Amino acid sequence: MTIHAQALLFDNDGTLVSSLASVDRCWRRWAGEYGITAEEFARVELHGRPAAEIAADLLPAGVVPQAVARIEDLEVDDVPNGGVQLLPGTRDLLDSLPADRWAVVTSATRRLAEARLDAVGILPKTLVAADDITRGKPDPEPYLLAARALGVDPAQCVVFEDAPAGLTAGRAAGMTTVALTTTHPARELHADLVVENLSALSVLVTELGVEISPRG
C-alpha cells in the first residue's frame, strides 16, 4: 500500500529514539522514593502518557507537582548516561523530509524531549510536548495541535506511533496511522499499517506531498 500525506507526525520515544532502559531505570527509582510498591507501579500504564497523568494515578493530588518535577529531573540527568539511542531508519527518513513537512509529538515535557532529541542530533522545527497541551494521548489534542502548527488538514497527516495510546490519539484526530512494533507486539497495535520500525518504510517527497510505502 502507498499512503499519501502532506505532513508526517512522529511520536518520539519508541518511534524515533529508544529510551526504554532510561525510562525503566528512572521511574523505578522515582517509585521507590515515593514509597510506591512494585505491585502498584505495575498496574499503571507507563508508556506513551504524560508524567503528570502517571503520577496522578499513583499519588495524592497535593504531591503530584513536586513528583512530576522529580521524574523530569531524573530522566533529563540520565540522558548523558546512554539514556537515548536512535532507532533504525530514523536518521535517513527525517533527512529526506523538508523541515515544514514533519513534527515531533511527544508525551514528554519540552525540557526532556529536547534533551533526548539534542543528544541524537534531531532538531525538529515543530515540537509538541506535554507542556503545550491540556489533555495527553490517547486524547487527539496533541496531534491536532501539531497539524495546526504545520498548517495541514488533519486528514492529510500521518501519525507514526509505537504505543496504543498514541495510535488511539491519531485515529481520534482523523489521521492515518502507522504503527511500529518497537515496544508492543503487532496484535496490540491497531493502525492502517504496521511495520517493524522506520527502516521498513520508503518515503518519497513530491510536488504533491509525501508518499509512504513499505519496502520490498
Backbone as CSV, one residue per row, in Angstrom:
resi,resn,N_x,N_y,N_z,CA_x,CA_y,CA_z,C_x,C_y,C_z
1,MET,0.834,-1.190,0.000,0.000,0.000,0.000,0.873,1.245,0.000
2,THR,0.373,2.313,-0.572,1.051,3.603,-0.557,0.153,4.609,0.135
3,ILE,0.713,5.327,1.108,-0.016,6.338,1.859,0.413,7.709,1.357
4,HIS,-0.552,8.554,1.038,-0.273,9.910,0.573,-0.581,10.894,1.697
5,ALA,0.321,11.840,1.909,0.154,12.778,3.016,0.779,14.123,2.693
6,GLN,0.398,15.118,3.497,1.019,16.433,3.424,1.976,16.670,4.593
7,ALA,1.792,15.926,5.680,2.658,16.089,6.846,2.775,14.780,7.603
8,LEU,3.943,14.574,8.216,4.218,13.368,8.991,4.449,13.770,10.442
9,LEU,3.727,13.109,11.345,3.788,13.428,12.769,4.339,12.229,13.533
10,PHE,5.454,12.432,14.211,6.156,11.330,14.861,6.098,11.432,16.381
11,ASP,5.665,10.363,17.025,5.950,10.201,18.447,7.471,10.117,18.576
12,ASN,7.997,10.355,19.762,9.456,10.321,19.913,9.946,8.998,20.493
13,ASP,9.702,8.784,21.792,10.229,7.597,22.461,9.553,6.334,21.935
14,GLY,10.355,5.421,21.413,9.832,4.187,20.854,9.530,4.284,19.375
15,THR,9.609,5.490,18.829,9.354,5.702,17.405,10.597,6.226,16.705
16,LEU,11.093,7.381,17.147,12.335,7.931,16.595,13.550,7.462,17.383
17,VAL,13.402,7.415,18.696,14.510,7.027,19.574,14.036,5.972,20.564
18,SER,14.999,5.317,21.184,14.697,4.380,22.264,15.274,4.917,23.565
19,SER,14.408,5.051,24.554,14.862,5.456,25.882,14.279,4.527,26.936
20,LEU,13.891,3.324,26.503,13.200,2.402,27.409,14.030,2.063,28.643
21,ALA,15.324,1.823,28.452,16.170,1.477,29.597,16.222,2.635,30.588
22,SER,16.343,3.847,30.053,16.380,5.033,30.904,15.047,5.231,31.618
23,VAL,13.962,5.093,30.888,12.633,5.258,31.481,12.435,4.271,32.626
24,ASP,12.774,3.023,32.378,12.605,1.997,33.410,13.463,2.313,34.634
25,ARG,14.710,2.673,34.392,15.657,2.974,35.466,15.155,4.148,36.309
26,CYS,14.763,5.225,35.638,14.380,6.446,36.354,13.046,6.309,37.072
27,TRP,12.076,5.683,36.425,10.762,5.567,37.053,10.790,4.605,38.240
28,ARG,11.602,3.574,38.162,11.700,2.658,39.306,12.363,3.354,40.500
29,ARG,13.361,4.156,40.224,13.975,4.931,41.301,12.954,5.912,41.885
30,TRP,12.213,6.571,41.020,11.178,7.521,41.437,10.126,6.831,42.297
31,ALA,9.668,5.671,41.864,8.651,4.937,42.619,9.159,4.589,44.013
32,GLY,10.414,4.185,44.086,10.997,3.870,45.378,11.053,5.079,46.291
33,GLU,11.398,6.231,45.737,11.480,7.452,46.536,10.120,7.858,47.098
34,TYR,9.056,7.532,46.380,7.715,7.924,46.806,6.940,6.784,47.470
35,GLY,7.650,5.708,47.769,7.026,4.618,48.520,5.974,3.848,47.759
36,ILE,6.074,3.827,46.451,5.107,3.110,45.615,5.581,1.668,45.464
37,THR,4.731,0.718,45.774,5.132,-0.686,45.707,5.223,-1.145,44.261
38,ALA,5.940,-2.235,44.052,6.076,-2.792,42.711,4.720,-3.177,42.138
39,GLU,3.837,-3.681,42.996,2.507,-4.080,42.542,1.697,-2.865,42.087
40,GLU,1.750,-1.787,42.846,1.046,-0.563,42.466,1.597,-0.004,41.161
41,PHE,2.894,-0.004,41.047,3.552,0.543,39.865,3.220,-0.276,38.622
42,ALA,3.144,-1.585,38.776,2.899,-2.473,37.635,1.493,-2.303,37.078
43,ARG,0.569,-1.795,37.871,-0.818,-1.653,37.419,-1.039,-0.413,36.546
44,VAL,-0.046,0.457,36.473,-0.205,1.720,35.758,0.445,1.638,34.380
45,GLU,-0.281,2.079,33.351,0.274,2.154,32.001,1.270,3.301,31.960
46,LEU,2.528,2.977,31.651,3.609,3.958,31.725,3.911,4.582,30.373
47,HIS,3.933,3.758,29.336,4.459,4.210,28.052,3.446,5.047,27.273
48,GLY,3.918,6.168,26.730,3.096,6.984,25.849,2.144,7.938,26.541
49,ARG,2.302,8.113,27.866,1.427,9.005,28.619,2.246,10.085,29.324
50,PRO,1.680,11.279,29.511,2.398,12.333,30.238,2.689,11.928,31.678
51,ALA,3.829,12.367,32.182,4.237,12.034,33.549,3.212,12.508,34.570
52,ALA,2.587,13.658,34.305,1.612,14.184,35.263,0.425,13.242,35.429
53,GLU,0.017,12.597,34.347,-1.106,11.663,34.433,-0.698,10.386,35.170
54,ILE,0.506,9.931,34.923,1.004,8.733,35.607,1.106,8.998,37.113
55,ALA,1.705,10.137,37.463,1.850,10.485,38.878,0.490,10.627,39.549
56,ALA,-0.470,11.188,38.828,-1.808,11.373,39.400,-2.503,10.048,39.666
57,ASP,-2.143,9.010,38.903,-2.709,7.677,39.139,-2.137,7.017,40.386
58,LEU,-0.997,7.500,40.846,-0.273,6.815,41.912,-0.165,7.583,43.224
59,LEU,-0.354,8.894,43.170,-0.069,9.724,44.341,-1.213,10.680,44.652
60,PRO,-1.296,11.170,45.898,-2.279,12.199,46.245,-2.042,13.464,45.414
61,ALA,-3.110,14.175,45.100,-3.029,15.338,44.213,-2.016,16.378,44.694
62,GLY,-1.924,16.566,45.993,-1.025,17.583,46.518,0.446,17.292,46.293
63,VAL,0.766,16.034,46.051,2.164,15.629,45.878,2.568,15.631,44.405
64,VAL,1.586,15.608,43.520,1.860,15.393,42.096,2.813,16.420,41.477
65,PRO,2.627,17.728,41.671,3.541,18.680,41.013,5.012,18.452,41.355
66,GLN,5.290,18.231,42.638,6.684,18.001,43.038,7.197,16.678,42.491
67,ALA,6.327,15.678,42.453,6.719,14.363,41.948,6.998,14.408,40.451
68,VAL,6.220,15.187,39.715,6.452,15.333,38.270,7.787,16.039,38.016
69,ALA,8.071,17.064,38.791,9.357,17.755,38.640,10.516,16.808,38.940
70,ARG,10.317,15.933,39.905,11.382,14.997,40.281,11.664,13.994,39.166
71,ILE,10.625,13.409,38.553,10.879,12.432,37.500,11.482,13.110,36.275
72,GLU,11.098,14.347,36.015,11.712,15.068,34.900,13.211,15.257,35.144
73,ASP,13.576,15.656,36.358,14.997,15.824,36.682,15.753,14.510,36.525
74,LEU,15.175,13.423,37.018,15.835,12.126,36.927,16.079,11.732,35.467
75,GLU,15.064,11.921,34.617,15.187,11.493,33.230,16.130,12.392,32.433
76,VAL,16.071,13.698,32.666,16.992,14.609,31.977,18.435,14.303,32.379
77,ASP,18.667,14.089,33.667,20.017,13.789,34.152,20.539,12.469,33.604
78,ASP,19.626,11.569,33.229,20.039,10.249,32.749,20.398,10.249,31.261
79,VAL,20.019,11.288,30.526,20.287,11.325,29.081,21.770,11.145,28.754
80,PRO,22.700,11.835,29.425,24.113,11.650,29.091,24.666,10.268,29.444
81,ASN,23.919,9.485,30.194,24.375,8.159,30.613,23.929,7.072,29.639
82,GLY,23.857,7.400,28.368,23.389,6.431,27.388,21.896,6.230,27.454
83,GLY,21.175,7.275,27.890,19.743,7.151,28.096,18.905,7.196,26.847
84,VAL,19.508,7.446,25.688,18.728,7.544,24.453,19.578,7.121,23.255
85,GLN,18.962,6.356,22.337,19.630,5.936,21.098,18.654,6.066,19.941
86,LEU,19.194,6.388,18.763,18.359,6.432,17.570,17.862,5.039,17.225
87,LEU,16.616,4.936,16.795,16.090,3.667,16.302,16.379,3.535,14.809
88,PRO,16.398,2.307,14.286,16.722,2.084,12.869,15.807,2.877,11.935
89,GLY,16.414,3.512,10.948,15.669,4.220,9.923,15.357,5.662,10.237
90,THR,15.516,6.074,11.503,15.133,7.432,11.888,15.910,8.489,11.124
91,ARG,17.223,8.388,11.128,18.055,9.431,10.510,17.763,9.565,9.024
92,ASP,17.748,8.461,8.312,17.536,8.526,6.861,16.164,9.091,6.524
93,LEU,15.139,8.678,7.266,13.787,9.143,6.956,13.649,10.640,7.226
94,LEU,14.097,11.102,8.369,13.962,12.523,8.686,14.798,13.390,7.759
95,ASP,15.967,12.912,7.391,16.828,13.680,6.491,16.213,13.845,5.106
96,SER,15.273,12.965,4.762,14.646,13.029,3.440,13.458,13.991,3.395
97,LEU,13.076,14.530,4.554,11.869,15.353,4.639,12.194,16.839,4.761
98,PRO,11.430,17.709,4.075,11.544,19.149,4.333,11.141,19.447,5.771
99,ALA,11.759,20.452,6.385,11.524,20.750,7.800,10.080,21.116,8.106
100,ASP,9.367,21.647,7.098,7.995,22.068,7.351,6.971,20.989,7.039
101,ARG,7.452,19.755,6.796,6.544,18.638,6.500,6.443,17.640,7.645
102,TRP,7.143,17.884,8.774,7.085,16.905,9.850,7.186,17.589,11.212
103,ALA,6.712,16.874,12.222,6.756,17.365,13.600,6.949,16.190,14.543
104,VAL,7.470,16.481,15.721,7.561,15.502,16.800,6.456,15.817,17.802
105,VAL,5.696,14.789,18.173,4.566,14.950,19.099,4.784,13.959,20.242
106,THR,5.193,14.462,21.390,5.618,13.594,22.475,4.856,13.845,23.764
107,SER,4.742,12.815,24.587,4.128,12.941,25.908,5.131,13.421,26.951
108,ALA,6.394,13.534,26.567,7.412,14.058,27.475,7.294,15.573,27.576
109,THR,7.853,16.144,28.629,7.916,17.595,28.727,8.869,18.124,27.658
110,ARG,8.745,19.403,27.347,9.632,20.003,26.337,11.099,19.897,26.760
111,ARG,11.368,20.151,28.025,12.755,20.075,28.508,13.334,18.692,28.286
112,LEU,12.573,17.653,28.633,13.064,16.285,28.477,13.149,15.901,27.005
113,ALA,12.126,16.251,26.233,12.135,15.907,24.812,13.313,16.549,24.101
114,GLU,13.568,17.812,24.374,14.672,18.498,23.721,16.017,17.916,24.144
115,ALA,16.142,17.491,25.394,17.381,16.872,25.853,17.641,15.572,25.102
116,ARG,16.596,14.756,24.947,16.760,13.483,24.244,17.017,13.685,22.755
117,LEU,16.274,14.588,22.137,16.455,14.826,20.706,17.825,15.435,20.419
118,ASP,18.240,16.375,21.256,19.553,17.001,21.064,20.677,15.985,21.195
119,ALA,20.503,15.016,22.071,21.543,14.002,22.295,21.816,13.169,21.055
120,VAL,20.811,13.031,20.190,20.982,12.227,18.971,20.964,13.084,17.708
121,GLY,21.001,14.405,17.880,21.111,15.297,16.733,19.851,15.482,15.918
122,ILE,18.684,15.362,16.544,17.412,15.625,15.859,16.921,17.003,16.290
123,LEU,16.677,17.878,15.307,16.270,19.242,15.593,14.980,19.572,14.846
124,PRO,13.839,19.165,15.375,12.577,19.428,14.676,12.225,20.914,14.680
125,LYS,11.702,21.380,13.570,11.205,22.752,13.507,9.942,22.892,14.341
126,THR,9.160,21.821,14.393,7.907,21.822,15.158,7.920,20.697,16.175
127,LEU,7.719,21.045,17.436,7.681,20.072,18.527,6.480,20.367,19.411
128,VAL,5.635,19.367,19.607,4.517,19.470,20.542,4.833,18.568,21.730
129,ALA,4.905,19.153,22.914,5.273,18.417,24.125,4.161,18.520,25.166
130,ALA,4.361,17.842,26.290,3.338,17.803,27.334,2.991,19.193,27.846
131,ASP,3.959,20.107,27.814,3.741,21.467,28.291,2.735,22.241,27.439
132,ASP,2.540,21.790,26.199,1.732,22.540,25.240,0.254,22.163,25.250
133,ILE,-0.116,21.131,25.991,-1.467,20.575,25.891,-2.159,20.540,27.246
134,THR,-3.477,20.347,27.193,-4.240,20.159,28.425,-4.662,18.710,28.608
135,ARG,-4.720,17.957,27.506,-5.097,16.543,27.551,-4.107,15.743,26.713
136,GLY,-3.473,14.747,27.338,-2.474,13.953,26.633,-3.087,12.777,25.887
137,LYS,-2.244,12.096,25.109,-2.664,10.874,24.431,-3.239,9.907,25.477
138,PRO,-4.344,9.241,25.188,-4.989,8.978,23.897,-5.937,10.062,23.388
139,ASP,-6.025,11.211,24.047,-6.810,12.303,23.509,-6.141,12.816,22.231
140,PRO,-6.910,13.263,21.232,-6.316,13.713,19.968,-5.659,15.080,20.032
141,GLU,-5.812,15.802,21.139,-5.318,17.178,21.210,-3.867,17.353,20.745
142,PRO,-2.906,16.516,21.196,-1.517,16.748,20.771,-1.336,16.698,19.253
143,TYR,-1.974,15.732,18.605,-1.809,15.610,17.155,-2.559,16.697,16.398
144,LEU,-3.708,17.105,16.894,-4.432,18.205,16.252,-3.646,19.508,16.364
145,LEU,-2.973,19.703,17.496,-2.153,20.898,17.682,-0.978,20.895,16.704
146,ALA,-0.373,19.745,16.494,0.747,19.652,15.553,0.298,19.947,14.125
147,ALA,-0.849,19.407,13.739,-1.379,19.672,12.396,-1.629,21.158,12.210
148,ARG,-2.189,21.790,13.234,-2.458,23.217,13.162,-1.158,24.012,13.050
149,ALA,-0.131,23.612,13.795,1.155,24.305,13.747,1.799,24.210,12.362
150,LEU,1.588,23.089,11.682,2.138,22.903,10.342,1.230,23.465,9.256
151,GLY,0.013,23.849,9.621,-0.926,24.380,8.653,-1.473,23.334,7.708
152,VAL,-1.675,22.122,8.219,-2.116,20.998,7.392,-3.426,20.438,7.936
153,ASP,-4.344,20.089,7.038,-5.595,19.430,7.419,-5.268,18.112,8.118
154,PRO,-5.861,17.834,9.285,-5.577,16.564,9.973,-5.750,15.342,9.085
155,ALA,-6.706,15.385,8.182,-6.945,14.238,7.298,-5.781,13.995,6.343
156,GLN,-4.894,14.986,6.215,-3.734,14.862,5.333,-2.451,14.571,6.118
157,CYS,-2.602,14.180,7.379,-1.447,13.873,8.233,-1.343,12.367,8.476
158,VAL,-0.124,11.897,8.654,0.129,10.511,9.039,0.837,10.503,10.387
159,VAL,0.332,9.716,11.304,0.901,9.573,12.643,1.732,8.303,12.703
160,PHE,2.945,8.414,13.247,3.830,7.263,13.451,3.965,7.038,14.953
161,GLU,3.574,5.861,15.409,3.485,5.591,16.851,3.871,4.154,17.169
162,ASP,4.344,3.954,18.396,4.638,2.607,18.871,3.693,2.165,19.982
163,ALA,2.885,3.098,20.518,2.060,2.793,21.684,0.579,2.865,21.350
164,PRO,-0.228,1.979,21.938,-1.676,2.017,21.699,-2.306,3.368,21.997
165,ALA,-1.868,4.038,23.068,-2.452,5.339,23.417,-2.232,6.358,22.313
166,GLY,-1.046,6.351,21.721,-0.740,7.291,20.656,-1.507,6.990,19.387
167,LEU,-1.660,5.711,19.078,-2.433,5.329,17.893,-3.903,5.710,18.062
168,THR,-4.429,5.540,19.260,-5.798,5.965,19.537,-5.941,7.468,19.330
169,ALA,-4.949,8.226,19.778,-4.970,9.680,19.598,-4.954,10.046,18.125
170,GLY,-4.121,9.363,17.346,-4.043,9.643,15.916,-5.345,9.354,15.199
171,ARG,-5.950,8.220,15.515,-7.230,7.867,14.893,-8.315,8.872,15.275
172,ALA,-8.334,9.263,16.554,-9.343,10.214,17.015,-9.176,11.575,16.354
173,ALA,-7.947,11.886,15.930,-7.679,13.147,15.232,-8.053,13.071,13.755
174,GLY,-8.470,11.891,13.294,-8.846,11.720,11.896,-7.662,11.531,10.976
175,MET,-6.564,11.025,11.512,-5.329,10.875,10.750,-5.055,9.420,10.393
176,THR,-4.288,9.205,9.346,-3.802,7.870,9.017,-2.746,7.482,10.039
177,THR,-2.708,6.205,10.422,-1.772,5.767,11.459,-0.847,4.672,10.957
178,VAL,0.423,4.787,11.347,1.424,3.763,11.078,1.997,3.326,12.418
179,ALA,1.905,2.042,12.720,2.391,1.506,13.995,3.741,0.838,13.799
180,LEU,4.612,1.016,14.789,5.927,0.378,14.811,5.965,-0.615,15.965
181,THR,6.445,-1.815,15.695,6.459,-2.862,16.728,7.743,-2.811,17.553
182,THR,8.173,-1.619,17.929,9.407,-1.447,18.698,9.221,-1.680,20.188
183,THR,7.993,-1.482,20.691,7.749,-1.664,22.131,6.541,-2.537,22.427
184,HIS,5.664,-2.746,21.442,4.468,-3.562,21.630,4.335,-4.547,20.471
185,PRO,3.798,-5.737,20.731,3.569,-6.683,19.636,2.488,-6.175,18.693
186,ALA,2.547,-6.646,17.453,1.611,-6.178,16.429,0.156,-6.386,16.837
187,ARG,-0.119,-7.451,17.577,-1.515,-7.738,17.946,-2.118,-6.664,18.848
188,GLU,-1.276,-5.858,19.485,-1.767,-4.809,20.370,-1.882,-3.454,19.667
189,LEU,-1.508,-3.414,18.390,-1.427,-2.143,17.670,-2.468,-2.091,16.558
190,HIS,-3.430,-1.200,16.694,-4.483,-1.025,15.705,-4.122,0.172,14.840
191,ALA,-3.722,-0.073,13.578,-3.263,1.002,12.709,-3.533,0.653,11.249
192,ASP,-3.415,1.659,10.381,-3.602,1.430,8.950,-2.464,0.610,8.362
193,LEU,-1.293,0.741,8.956,-0.120,-0.007,8.510,0.726,-0.326,9.734
194,VAL,1.228,-1.555,9.821,2.088,-1.967,10.935,3.409,-2.462,10.361
195,VAL,4.524,-1.880,10.844,5.859,-2.274,10.391,6.779,-2.421,11.596
196,GLU,7.958,-2.990,11.367,8.892,-3.232,12.464,9.457,-1.929,13.016
197,ASN,9.931,-1.066,12.143,10.473,0.241,12.525,10.545,1.115,11.273
198,LEU,11.083,2.310,11.401,11.088,3.248,10.278,11.949,2.786,9.105
199,SER,12.900,1.904,9.355,13.736,1.406,8.256,12.940,0.542,7.287
200,ALA,11.750,0.112,7.685,10.905,-0.717,6.827,10.067,0.115,5.864
201,LEU,10.246,1.444,5.907,9.433,2.330,5.088,10.257,3.064,4.044
202,SER,9.637,3.299,2.907,10.214,4.126,1.849,9.402,5.414,1.777
203,VAL,10.081,6.550,1.739,9.401,7.842,1.705,9.865,8.629,0.490
204,LEU,8.905,9.126,-0.269,9.202,9.906,-1.469,8.499,11.256,-1.360
205,VAL,9.274,12.343,-1.453,8.712,13.693,-1.410,8.499,14.174,-2.836
206,THR,7.273,14.596,-3.158,6.936,15.084,-4.496,6.334,16.480,-4.391
207,GLU,6.009,17.076,-5.525,5.371,18.386,-5.526,3.982,18.327,-4.887
208,LEU,3.395,17.142,-4.882,2.044,16.981,-4.351,2.017,16.611,-2.875
209,GLY,3.142,16.233,-2.304,3.176,15.834,-0.904,4.209,14.775,-0.645
210,VAL,3.873,13.842,0.255,4.777,12.764,0.658,4.091,11.433,0.437
211,GLU,4.819,10.490,-0.154,4.311,9.147,-0.358,5.081,8.189,0.534
212,ILE,4.358,7.395,1.320,4.968,6.435,2.243,4.525,5.030,1.850
213,SER,5.473,4.118,1.750,5.125,2.747,1.404,6.122,1.791,2.058
214,PRO,5.693,0.546,2.313,6.619,-0.450,2.885,7.688,-0.823,1.864
215,ARG,8.893,-1.056,2.343,9.974,-1.508,1.470,9.740,-2.968,1.087
216,GLY,10.101,-3.289,-0.133,10.044,-4.676,-0.585,8.658,-5.208,-0.764
